[in-house]
Amino acid sequence: MDNMLFVVGGAVAIAVAAFLLGWFLNSKVGKNSIETAKNSIEVAKEKSKSIIEDAEKEAKHLKREKLLEVKDEWLKKKQEFDVDVNAKKQKLQNHEKQLETREENLEKKFEVVTQKEKDIKIAEKNVATQKQELDRKHSELDNLIVEQNVRLEKTAGLTSEEAKKMLMENMINKAKTDAAQSVKEIRDQAKVDAKKESQKIVVQAIQRTAVDHSVESTVSVVQIQNDEMKGRIIGREGRNIRAFEAATGVDVIVDDTPEAVILSAFDQFRREVARISLERLISDGRIHPARIEEVVAKVQSELDEEIQKEGENTIIQLGLHGVHIELVKHIGKMKYRSSYGQNLLQHSIEVAYLTGIMAAELGFDTNLARRAGLLHDVGKTIDRNVEGPHALLGYDLTKKYNEHPIVVNAVGSHHEDIEMEHPIAALVQAADAISGARPGARREPLESYVKRLENLETLAKSFEGVAKTYAIQAGREVRVVVEPDKVDDVFADRLANDIAAKIQEEMEYPGQIKVTVIRELRKIAYAK
């Protein structure tokens, strides 16, 4: 509309300008040019009329276009408004349905609560009735006790105080007699156990010569600076982690553990190669398949050299000489082997020392004894693809590299796979048993551990008056809960000693077991 007015105004302005121009020309040219001016004015009028008509047409055209645009805009707004209204209607309907559902749930809950209130009232009435009955029975019981005491006093001819005094004197005399008998039994038992205790002391002294060792697990943890490094270790579509696992033979576990990657494998040597390689790759920052293979090969070569040095250091530590270079390498491999959770190299060194000490006491060659003790489990370092008992594999290996016949026989016979030919073989077998059986040396199998806990609880529960038993502290303590009406405080102490004695007599266990007897009497009352 504004454009149309603008066009009309322009046309009027042009017409006025044409008129003024004609008038000016008429005044200048003079009378002689009047006719010419008139003609010009007519032409100007015609032009202005034409311009005005064109402007009116253009204005109508623009008006029609603007009306169409306004109509389209109105339709668009109307559609948006309709969509918005429909959405709000749908949302309102959903809210109405939710409110109806909640109202139904509230009604159901109200019914449940009402029913529970009725049940509680009924229960309160029952409790009140039972309390009244219980009070009546307590009153009757008190009367019966009084009557019974009077009858007992008449029958015995003693007052309650006199009877109590007599009973206490009898109990004191009995306790003194029992104490004296117990002291005598303890002294006799001490004499019997003296020899056993001395043997234990000797064994403990031998164990003090053993070196410390650590239990190797089946996983290694590699610390990383941030969790973004996990993505680089995995690589695009997992190509880095696949290449690493293929090169090392170790499973790489990348989970939600913060700032850590777990390496899992039974072969400790492979796991150590993988751990050092991964740490170097993370430090270097270049992680791709080619670099992974290069680093793993280099680390493996370095560890092979370390194994050789470890074997040589062990030979020097034990004062041995003349050991074949291949056997030295197998000794070094023991560092990355374990037996029932016990490090094989530390176990073998421990057996070597024990065998040497016992051989010295018996007058045998200590060098041969230590040599046999060190090599007794060398068969466990042979490739797992070779089948057969480790004692016989070690027998073949030591025989191949020209070890002394006594050493070869001791290695092959320490599990009685072949016949023992020299006392040193028996010493190796004994030292192996001592090193593996001492408390804490090896892990206890899960089945035997669970069975031991079950036996401990069953044994404690076999006593009269015991209600419940709980083995805690990994079997180093047993909690015994007794029935307070059957076991008093005095008998609880005796019960603890009896249970401890039976455990010591019938069970085998490392260390000691603490027996705790719990007697608890609860009284409950309600304030209303």
FIVO-931977 format. One record per residue (C-alpha): residue number from 1; residue in three letters; chain; x, y, z. Coordinates in Angstrom, 1 decimal, decimal comma. Each point is the difference from the previous one (the first is absolute). Layout:
% residues N
   k   r c      u      v      w
 NUM Ala A      X      Y      Z
...
//
This chain:
% residues 528
   k   r c      u      v      w
   1 Met A    0,0    0,0    0,0
   2 Asp A    2,8    2,4    0,8
   3 Asn A    1,7   -0,8   -3,3
   4 Met A   -3,2    0,9   -1,9
   5 Leu A   -0,3    3,4    1,7
   6 Phe A    3,6    0,6   -0,8
   7 Val A   -0,6   -0,7   -3,7
   8 Val A   -3,1    2,3   -0,1
   9 Gly A    1,9    2,8    1,7
  10 Gly A    2,8   -0,4   -2,5
  11 Ala A   -2,3    0,2   -2,9
  12 Val A   -1,7    3,3    1,3
  13 Ala A    3,4    1,5    0,6
  14 Ile A    1,0   -0,8   -3,6
  15 Ala A   -3,2    1,6   -1,3
  16 Val A    0,5    3,2    2,0
  17 Ala A    3,6    0,1   -1,3
  18 Ala A   -1,2   -0,3   -3,6
  19 Phe A   -2,5    2,7    0,6
  20 Leu A    2,5    2,4    1,4
  21 Leu A    2,4   -0,8   -2,8
  22 Gly A   -2,7    0,9   -2,6
  23 Trp A   -0,8    3,2    1,8
  24 Phe A    3,7    0,9    0,1
  25 Leu A    0,5   -0,7   -3,7
  26 Asn A   -3,1    2,0   -0,8
  27 Ser A    1,2    3,1    1,8
  28 Lys A    3,4   -0,2   -1,5
  29 Val A   -0,8   -0,7   -3,6
  30 Gly A   -2,7    2,6    0,0
  31 Lys A   -3,1    0,3   -1,8
  32 Asn A    1,4   -1,5   -3,2
  33 Ser A    0,6   -3,3    1,8
  34 Ile A   -3,4   -0,2    1,7
  35 Glu A   -1,1   -2,6   -2,4
  36 Thr A    3,1   -2,1    0,5
  37 Ala A   -0,4    0,3    3,8
  38 Lys A   -3,5   -1,1   -0,2
  39 Asn A    1,0   -3,0   -1,9
  40 Ser A    2,7   -0,8    2,5
  41 Ile A   -2,5    0,4    2,8
  42 Glu A   -2,3   -2,3   -1,7
  43 Val A    2,8   -2,5   -0,5
  44 Ala A    1,0    0,4    3,6
  45 Lys A   -3,6   -0,5    1,2
  46 Glu A   -0,2   -3,2   -2,1
  47 Lys A    3,3   -1,2    1,4
  48 Ser A   -1,1    0,8    3,5
  49 Lys A   -3,3   -1,7   -0,5
  50 Ser A    1,8   -3,1   -1,4
  51 Ile A    2,4    0,0    2,9
  52 Ile A   -2,9    0,3    2,5
  53 Glu A   -1,8   -2,9   -1,7
  54 Asp A    3,2   -2,1    0,1
  55 Ala A    0,5    0,9    3,6
  56 Glu A   -3,5   -0,9    0,9
  57 Lys A    0,5   -3,4   -1,8
  58 Glu A    3,3   -0,6    1,8
  59 Ala A   -1,7    1,0    3,3
  60 Lys A   -2,8   -2,5   -0,6
  61 His A    2,5   -2,7   -0,9
  62 Leu A    2,1    0,7    3,1
  63 Lys A   -3,1    0,0    2,1
  64 Arg A   -1,0   -3,3   -1,3
  65 Glu A    3,4   -1,5    0,7
  66 Lys A    0,1    1,4    3,5
  67 Leu A   -3,4   -1,4    0,7
  68 Leu A    1,1   -3,4   -1,2
  69 Glu A    3,1    0,2    2,2
  70 Val A   -2,0    1,0    3,0
  71 Lys A   -2,5   -2,8   -0,6
  72 Asp A    2,8   -2,6   -0,3
  73 Glu A    1,6    1,3    3,2
  74 Trp A   -3,3   -0,2    1,8
  75 Leu A   -0,6   -3,6   -1,2
  76 Lys A    3,5   -0,9    1,2
  77 Lys A   -0,5    1,6    3,4
  78 Lys A   -3,4   -1,7    0,2
  79 Gln A    1,6   -3,5   -0,6
  80 Glu A    2,7    0,6    2,6
  81 Phe A   -2,7    1,1    2,4
  82 Asp A   -2,1   -3,1   -0,7
  83 Val A    3,1   -2,3    0,5
  84 Asp A    0,9    1,7    3,3
  85 Val A   -3,6   -0,2    1,2
  86 Asn A   -0,2   -3,7   -0,9
  87 Ala A    3,3   -0,7    1,8
  88 Lys A   -1,3    1,8    3,1
  89 Lys A   -3,3   -1,9   -0,2
  90 Gln A    1,9   -3,3   -0,2
  91 Lys A    2,3    0,9    2,9
  92 Leu A   -3,1    1,0    2,0
  93 Gln A   -1,6   -3,3   -0,7
  94 Asn A    3,1   -1,9    1,1
  95 His A    0,1    2,0    3,2
  96 Glu A   -3,7   -0,8    0,6
  97 Lys A    0,7   -3,7   -0,5
  98 Gln A    3,0    0,1    2,4
  99 Leu A   -2,2    1,8    2,6
 100 Glu A   -2,7   -2,7   -0,4
 101 Thr A    2,6   -2,8    0,4
 102 Arg A    1,5    1,7    3,1
 103 Glu A   -3,5    0,5    1,4
 104 Glu A   -0,7   -3,7   -0,4
 105 Asn A    3,4   -1,0    1,6
 106 Leu A   -0,7    2,3    2,9
 107 Glu A   -3,4   -1,5    0,5
 108 Lys A    1,6   -3,5    0,0
 109 Lys A    2,7    1,1    2,5
 110 Phe A   -2,6    1,6    2,2
 111 Glu A   -1,9   -3,3    0,1
 112 Val A    3,2   -1,9    0,8
 113 Val A    0,9    2,5    2,8
 114 Thr A   -3,5   -0,3    1,4
 115 Gln A    0,2   -3,8    0,1
 116 Lys A    3,4    0,2    1,7
 117 Glu A   -1,3    2,3    2,6
 118 Lys A   -2,8   -2,5    0,7
 119 Asp A    2,6   -2,8    0,2
 120 Ile A    2,2    2,1    2,4
 121 Lys A   -3,0    0,6    2,3
 122 Ile A   -0,8   -3,7    0,1
 123 Ala A    3,7   -0,8    0,7
 124 Glu A    0,1    2,6    2,8
 125 Lys A   -3,0   -1,6    1,6
 126 Asn A    1,7   -3,5   -0,2
 127 Val A    3,2    1,4    1,5
 128 Ala A   -1,9    1,6    2,8
 129 Thr A   -1,8   -3,3    0,7
 130 Gln A    3,3   -2,0   -0,1
 131 Lys A    1,7    2,5    2,3
 132 Gln A   -2,8   -0,4    2,5
 133 Glu A    0,3   -3,8   -0,2
 134 Leu A    3,8    0,2    0,3
 135 Asp A   -0,2    2,3    3,1
 136 Arg A   -2,5   -2,5    1,6
 137 Lys A    2,3   -2,9   -0,7
 138 His A    3,1    1,9    1,4
 139 Ser A   -2,0    0,7    3,2
 140 Glu A   -1,0   -3,7    0,3
 141 Leu A    3,7   -1,0   -0,6
 142 Asp A    1,2    2,3    2,7
 143 Asn A   -2,5   -1,5    2,4
 144 Leu A    1,1   -3,5   -0,9
 145 Ile A    3,6    0,9    0,5
 146 Val A   -0,7    1,4    3,5
 147 Glu A   -2,0   -3,1    0,9
 148 Gln A    2,7   -2,4   -1,4
 149 Asn A    2,7    1,8    2,0
 150 Val A   -2,0   -0,3    3,2
 151 Arg A   -0,5   -3,7   -0,6
 152 Leu A    3,7   -0,5   -0,7
 153 Glu A    1,0    1,7    3,2
 154 Lys A   -2,5   -2,1    2,0
 155 Thr A    1,2   -3,2   -1,7
 156 Ala A    3,8    0,7    0,3
 157 Gly A   -0,2    1,7    3,4
 158 Leu A    2,2    2,8   -1,4
 159 Thr A   -0,7    3,6   -0,8
 160 Ser A    0,7    1,3   -3,5
 161 Glu A    3,1    1,9    1,3
 162 Glu A    1,4   -3,2    1,6
 163 Ala A   -0,6   -2,1   -3,1
 164 Lys A    1,7    2,7   -2,2
 165 Lys A    3,0    0,0    2,3
 166 Met A    0,3   -3,7    0,0
 167 Leu A   -0,3   -0,1   -3,8
 168 Met A    2,7    2,6   -0,5
 169 Glu A    2,4   -1,9    2,3
 170 Asn A   -0,5   -3,1   -2,0
 171 Met A    0,5    1,8   -3,2
 172 Ile A    3,2    1,7    1,2
 173 Asn A    1,4   -3,4    1,1
 174 Lys A   -0,9   -1,5   -3,3
 175 Ala A    1,6    2,9   -1,9
 176 Lys A    3,2   -0,4    2,0
 177 Thr A    0,1   -3,7   -0,8
 178 Asp A   -0,6    0,6   -3,7
 179 Ala A    2,6    2,7    0,0
 180 Ala A    2,6   -2,3    1,5
 181 Gln A   -0,9   -2,7   -2,4
 182 Ser A    0,3    2,4   -2,9
 183 Val A    3,4    1,2    1,2
 184 Lys A    1,2   -3,6    0,2
 185 Glu A   -1,3   -0,8   -3,5
 186 Ile A    1,6    3,2   -1,4
 187 Arg A    3,3   -1,0    1,4
 188 Asp A   -0,2   -3,5   -1,3
 189 Gln A   -1,1    1,3   -3,4
 190 Ala A    2,9    2,5    0,0
 191 Lys A    2,5   -2,9    0,4
 192 Val A   -1,6   -1,9   -2,8
 193 Asp A    0,0    3,0   -2,3
 194 Ala A    3,5    1,1    0,9
 195 Lys A    1,6   -2,1   -2,8
 196 Lys A   -2,6    1,2   -2,5
 197 Glu A    0,6    3,7    0,9
 198 Ser A    3,7   -0,4   -0,3
 199 Gln A   -0,4   -1,4   -3,5
 200 Lys A   -2,2    2,9   -0,9
 201 Ile A    2,7    2,4    1,2
 202 Val A    2,6   -1,8   -2,2
 203 Val A   -2,3    0,2   -3,0
 204 Gln A   -0,6    3,7    0,6
 205 Ala A    3,7    0,6    0,2
 206 Ile A    0,4   -1,7   -3,4
 207 Gln A   -2,7    2,1   -1,5
 208 Arg A    1,8    3,2    1,1
 209 Thr A    2,7   -0,9   -2,5
 210 Ala A   -2,5    0,2   -2,9
 211 Val A   -0,1    3,1   -2,2
 212 Asp A   -3,1    2,1   -0,3
 213 His A   -2,1   -0,6   -3,0
 214 Ser A   -3,1    1,7   -1,5
 215 Val A   -3,1   -1,6   -1,4
 216 Glu A   -0,4    0,6   -3,7
 217 Ser A   -3,5    0,5   -1,4
 218 Thr A   -1,4   -0,4   -3,5
 219 Val A   -0,6    3,7   -0,7
 220 Ser A    2,2    3,1   -0,2
 221 Val A   -1,3    3,5    0,2
 222 Val A    1,6    2,8   -2,2
 223 Gln A   -0,7    3,5    1,2
 224 Ile A   -0,8    2,7   -2,6
 225 Gln A   -0,1    3,8    0,4
 226 Asn A   -3,6    0,4   -1,2
 227 Asp A   -2,8   -2,0   -1,5
 228 Glu A    0,5    1,6   -3,4
 229 Met A    3,0   -2,3   -0,4
 230 Lys A   -2,3   -3,0    0,0
 231 Gly A   -1,4    1,0   -3,4
 232 Arg A    3,5    0,2   -1,4
 233 Ile A    0,9   -3,4    1,4
 234 Ile A   -3,1   -1,5   -1,6
 235 Gly A    0,6    1,8   -3,3
 236 Arg A   -2,3    0,6   -3,0
 237 Glu A   -2,5   -3,0   -0,1
 238 Gly A    2,2   -1,7    2,6
 239 Arg A    3,0   -0,6   -2,3
 240 Asn A    2,6    1,1    2,7
 241 Ile A   -1,3   -2,3    2,8
 242 Arg A   -0,3   -2,9   -2,4
 243 Ala A    3,6    0,5   -1,2
 244 Phe A    1,2    0,2    3,6
 245 Glu A   -1,8   -3,2    1,1
 246 Ala A    1,3   -1,8   -3,0
 247 Ala A    3,5    1,1    0,6
 248 Thr A    0,1   -0,8    3,8
 249 Gly A   -2,6   -2,8    0,4
 250 Val A   -1,6    1,9    2,8
 251 Asp A   -3,6    1,1    0,5
 252 Val A   -0,4    3,8    0,3
 253 Ile A   -3,0    1,1    2,1
 254 Val A   -1,1    3,6   -0,5
 255 Asp A   -3,0    0,6    2,3
 256 Asp A   -1,4    2,8    2,2
 257 Thr A    2,9   -0,3    2,5
 258 Pro A    1,3    3,6    0,2
 259 Glu A    3,5    0,7   -1,3
 260 Ala A    0,9   -3,7   -0,3
 261 Val A    0,3   -2,8   -2,6
 262 Ile A    0,0   -3,6    1,1
 263 Leu A    2,2   -2,7   -1,6
 264 Ser A   -1,1   -3,6    0,5
 265 Ala A    1,9   -3,2   -0,7
 266 Phe A    1,1   -3,1    1,9
 267 Asp A    3,6    0,3   -1,5
 268 Gln A    1,7    2,4    2,2
 269 Phe A    2,9    0,6   -2,5
 270 Arg A   -2,4    1,0   -2,7
 271 Arg A   -1,9    2,2    2,4
 272 Glu A    3,2    1,7    1,0
 273 Val A    1,0    0,6   -3,6
 274 Ala A   -3,5    1,5   -0,7
 275 Arg A    0,2    2,2    3,1
 276 Ile A    3,4    1,5   -0,8
 277 Ser A   -0,9    0,4   -3,7
 278 Leu A   -3,3    1,8    0,7
 279 Glu A    1,7    2,3    2,5
 280 Arg A    2,6    0,9   -2,7
 281 Leu A   -2,6    0,5   -2,7
 282 Ile A   -2,0    2,3    2,3
 283 Ser A    3,1    2,0    0,9
 284 Asp A    1,1    0,2   -3,6
 285 Gly A   -3,5    1,0   -1,3
 286 Arg A    0,4   -1,8   -3,3
 287 Ile A   -2,5   -2,8    0,1
 288 His A   -0,6   -1,9   -3,3
 289 Pro A    0,4   -3,6   -1,1
 290 Ala A    3,5    0,3   -1,4
 291 Arg A    1,3    1,9    3,0
 292 Ile A   -1,7   -2,6    2,3
 293 Glu A    1,8   -2,9   -1,6
 294 Glu A    3,3    1,8    0,1
 295 Val A   -0,3    0,9    3,7
 296 Val A   -1,2   -3,5    1,0
 297 Ala A    2,9   -1,7   -1,8
 298 Lys A    2,5    2,4    1,7
 299 Val A   -1,5   -0,6    3,5
 300 Gln A    0,0   -3,7   -0,5
 301 Ser A    3,6    0,0   -1,0
 302 Glu A    0,9    2,1    3,1
 303 Leu A   -1,9   -2,4    2,3
 304 Asp A    1,7   -3,0   -1,5
 305 Glu A    3,3    1,7    1,0
 306 Glu A   -1,4    0,8    3,5
 307 Ile A   -1,0   -3,7    0,4
 308 Gln A    3,6   -1,1   -0,8
 309 Lys A    1,3    2,5    2,6
 310 Glu A   -2,5   -1,1    2,6
 311 Gly A    1,1   -3,6   -0,4
 312 Glu A    3,6    1,0    0,3
 313 Asn A   -0,7    2,1    3,1
 314 Thr A   -1,8   -2,9    1,6
 315 Ile A    2,9   -2,4   -0,7
 316 Ile A    2,4    2,6    1,6
 317 Gln A   -2,4    0,5    3,0
 318 Leu A    0,0   -3,7    0,8
 319 Gly A    3,8   -0,5   -0,6
 320 Leu A   -0,4   -2,5   -2,8
 321 His A    2,2   -0,3   -3,1
 322 Gly A    0,2   -2,0   -3,2
 323 Val A   -3,7    0,3   -0,9
 324 His A   -0,7   -0,4   -3,7
 325 Ile A   -1,0    3,3   -1,7
 326 Glu A   -3,4   -1,4   -1,1
 327 Leu A   -0,8   -1,1    3,6
 328 Val A    1,0    3,5    1,1
 329 Lys A   -2,6    1,4   -2,4
 330 His A   -2,6   -2,4    1,3
 331 Ile A    0,8    1,1    3,6
 332 Gly A   -0,6    3,6   -1,1
 333 Lys A   -3,3   -1,0   -1,5
 334 Met A   -1,2   -1,1    3,5
 335 Lys A   -0,4    3,7    0,9
 336 Tyr A   -3,0    0,1   -2,3
 337 Arg A   -1,6   -3,3    1,1
 338 Ser A   -2,1   -0,8    3,0
 339 Ser A   -1,3   -3,1    1,8
 340 Tyr A   -3,3    0,3    1,9
 341 Gly A    0,6    3,7    0,2
 342 Gln A    3,6   -0,4    1,3
 343 Asn A    2,8    1,6   -2,1
 344 Leu A    2,0   -2,9   -1,4
 345 Leu A    3,4    1,6    0,1
 346 Gln A   -0,3    1,1    3,7
 347 His A   -1,5   -3,4    0,8
 348 Ser A    3,0   -1,8   -1,6
 349 Ile A    2,5    2,2    1,8
 350 Glu A   -1,7   -0,7    3,2
 351 Val A    0,1   -3,8   -0,6
 352 Ala A    3,7    0,3   -1,0
 353 Tyr A    0,8    1,7    3,4
 354 Leu A   -2,0   -2,5    2,0
 355 Thr A    1,4   -3,0   -1,8
 356 Gly A    3,6    1,3    0,5
 357 Ile A   -0,6    0,6    3,8
 358 Met A   -1,4   -3,4    0,5
 359 Ala A    2,8   -1,6   -2,1
 360 Ala A    2,6    1,8    2,1
 361 Glu A   -1,6   -1,4    3,2
 362 Leu A    0,1   -3,5   -1,4
 363 Gly A    3,5    0,2   -1,5
 364 Phe A   -0,9    0,0   -3,7
 365 Asp A    1,4    2,1   -2,8
 366 Thr A   -1,7    3,4    0,5
 367 Asn A    0,8    1,2   -3,5
 368 Leu A   -1,8   -2,9   -1,6
 369 Ala A   -2,9    0,4    2,4
 370 Arg A   -0,4    3,7   -0,9
 371 Arg A    0,4   -0,8   -3,7
 372 Ala A   -2,8   -2,7    0,2
 373 Gly A   -2,2    2,3    2,1
 374 Leu A    0,3    2,8   -2,5
 375 Leu A   -0,6   -2,2   -3,1
 376 His A   -2,8   -2,2    1,5
 377 Asp A   -2,8    2,0   -1,8
 378 Val A    1,9    0,9   -3,1
 379 Gly A   -2,4   -2,1   -2,1
 380 Lys A   -2,7    2,6    0,6
 381 Thr A    1,9    2,4   -2,3
 382 Ile A   -0,2   -2,2   -3,0
 383 Asp A   -2,4    0,9   -2,8
 384 Arg A   -3,5   -0,9    0,9
 385 Asn A   -0,4   -1,8   -3,3
 386 Val A    2,3   -2,8    1,3
 387 Glu A   -2,1   -2,5    2,0
 388 Gly A    0,9   -1,9    3,1
 389 Pro A    0,5    0,5    3,8
 390 His A    2,3    2,9    0,7
 391 Ala A    2,3   -2,2    2,2
 392 Leu A    0,7   -2,3   -3,0
 393 Leu A    0,4    2,9   -2,4
 394 Gly A    2,6    1,5    2,4
 395 Tyr A    1,7   -3,4    0,3
 396 Asp A    0,4   -0,1   -3,8
 397 Leu A    1,2    3,6   -0,1
 398 Thr A    2,6   -0,3    2,7
 399 Lys A    1,2   -3,3   -1,5
 400 Lys A    0,3    1,6   -3,4
 401 Tyr A    2,3    2,7    1,3
 402 Asn A    2,2   -2,4    2,0
 403 Glu A   -0,9    0,8    3,5
 404 His A    1,2   -2,3    2,8
 405 Pro A   -1,9   -3,3    0,2
 406 Ile A   -1,0    0,7    3,7
 407 Val A   -1,5    3,4   -1,2
 408 Val A   -1,8   -1,6   -2,9
 409 Asn A   -1,5   -2,7    2,2
 410 Ala A   -1,1    2,5    2,6
 411 Val A   -1,7    2,1   -2,7
 412 Gly A   -1,9   -3,0   -1,4
 413 Ser A   -0,9   -1,6    3,3
 414 His A   -1,2    2,9    2,1
 415 His A   -3,6   -1,0   -0,8
 416 Glu A    0,8   -3,7    0,0
 417 Asp A   -0,3   -0,4   -3,8
 418 Ile A    3,2   -2,0    0,1
 419 Glu A    1,8   -1,8    2,9
 420 Met A    2,2    2,0    2,3
 421 Glu A    3,7   -1,0   -0,2
 422 His A    1,6    2,3    2,5
 423 Pro A   -1,0    1,6    3,3
 424 Ile A    0,3    3,5   -1,6
 425 Ala A   -3,1   -0,9   -2,0
 426 Ala A   -1,9   -0,5    3,2
 427 Leu A    1,3    3,3    1,3
 428 Val A   -1,1    1,8   -3,1
 429 Gln A   -3,5   -1,5    0,4
 430 Ala A   -0,2    1,1    3,7
 431 Ala A    1,3    3,5   -0,8
 432 Asp A   -2,6    0,3   -2,8
 433 Ala A   -2,8   -1,0    2,4
 434 Ile A    1,2    2,5    2,7
 435 Ser A    0,2    2,9   -2,4
 436 Gly A   -3,4   -0,7   -1,5
 437 Ala A   -1,8   -0,9    3,2
 438 Arg A    1,0    2,9    2,3
 439 Pro A   -2,8    2,4    0,8
 440 Gly A   -0,5    2,7   -2,7
 441 Ala A    2,3   -1,6   -2,5
 442 Arg A   -2,7   -1,1   -2,4
 443 Arg A   -3,5    0,8   -0,7
 444 Glu A   -2,7   -2,2    1,5
 445 Pro A   -2,3   -1,4   -2,6
 446 Leu A   -3,5    1,5    0,1
 447 Glu A   -1,8   -3,4    0,5
 448 Ser A    2,2   -1,0    3,0
 449 Tyr A   -0,3    3,5    1,5
 450 Val A   -3,8   -0,1   -0,2
 451 Lys A   -0,1   -3,5    1,4
 452 Arg A    2,3    1,0    2,9
 453 Leu A   -2,4    2,9    0,9
 454 Glu A   -3,0   -2,4   -0,2
 455 Asn A    1,7   -2,6    2,2
 456 Leu A    0,9    2,8    2,5
 457 Glu A   -3,6    1,2    0,3
 458 Thr A   -1,3   -3,6    0,2
 459 Leu A    2,4   -1,0    2,7
 460 Ala A   -0,9    3,1    2,1
 461 Lys A   -3,7   -0,6   -0,4
 462 Ser A    0,3   -3,6    1,2
 463 Phe A    0,1    1,1    3,6
 464 Glu A   -3,2    0,2    2,1
 465 Gly A   -1,6    3,4    0,4
 466 Val A    1,6    1,5   -3,1
 467 Ala A   -2,5    1,9   -2,2
 468 Lys A    2,1    1,3   -2,9
 469 Thr A    3,6    0,0   -1,1
 470 Tyr A    1,9    2,4   -2,4
 471 Ala A    3,5   -0,5   -1,3
 472 Ile A    1,6    3,4   -0,6
 473 Gln A    3,4    1,5   -0,7
 474 Ala A    0,7   -2,5   -2,7
 475 Gly A   -0,4   -2,9    2,5
 476 Arg A    2,2    1,5    2,6
 477 Glu A   -2,9    0,6    2,4
 478 Val A   -3,3   -1,7    0,7
 479 Arg A   -2,9    1,8    1,7
 480 Val A   -2,3   -2,2    2,0
 481 Val A   -3,5    1,3    1,0
 482 Val A   -1,5   -2,0    2,8
 483 Glu A   -3,6   -0,3    1,4
 484 Pro A   -0,1    2,2    3,1
 485 Asp A   -2,5   -2,3    1,8
 486 Lys A    2,2   -3,1   -0,5
 487 Val A    3,5    1,5    0,5
 488 Asp A    0,9    2,3    2,9
 489 Asp A    3,1    2,3    0,3
 490 Val A    2,1   -2,6    1,9
 491 Phe A   -0,8   -2,8   -2,5
 492 Ala A    0,7    2,4   -3,0
 493 Asp A    3,7    0,2    1,1
 494 Arg A    0,3   -3,7    0,2
 495 Leu A   -1,8   -0,4   -3,3
 496 Ala A    2,6    2,2   -1,7
 497 Asn A    2,8   -2,1    1,3
 498 Asp A   -1,7   -3,2   -1,0
 499 Ile A   -0,6    1,2   -3,5
 500 Ala A    3,6    1,2   -0,4
 501 Ala A    1,3   -3,4    1,3
 502 Lys A   -2,1   -1,9   -2,4
 503 Ile A    1,1    2,2   -3,0
 504 Gln A    3,6   -0,6    0,9
 505 Glu A   -0,5   -3,7    0,3
 506 Glu A   -2,1   -0,7   -3,1
 507 Met A    1,0    2,7   -2,6
 508 Glu A    3,1    1,0   -1,9
 509 Tyr A    0,5    3,8   -0,6
 510 Pro A    2,7    2,6   -0,3
 511 Gly A    0,7    2,3    2,9
 512 Gln A   -2,6    0,1    2,7
 513 Ile A   -3,8    0,3    0,3
 514 Lys A   -1,7    2,3    2,5
 515 Val A   -3,3   -1,3    1,6
 516 Thr A   -2,4    2,7    1,1
 517 Val A   -3,2   -1,1    1,9
 518 Ile A   -2,8    2,6    0,0
 519 Arg A   -2,8   -0,3    2,6
 520 Glu A   -2,7    2,7   -0,5
 521 Leu A   -3,2    0,4    1,9
 522 Arg A   -2,5    2,4   -1,4
 523 Lys A   -3,1    1,5    1,8
 524 Ile A   -2,5    2,0   -2,1
 525 Ala A   -2,8    2,2    1,2
 526 Tyr A   -2,2    2,5   -1,9
 527 Ala A   -1,1    3,5    1,3
 528 Lys A   -3,4    1,0   -1,3
//
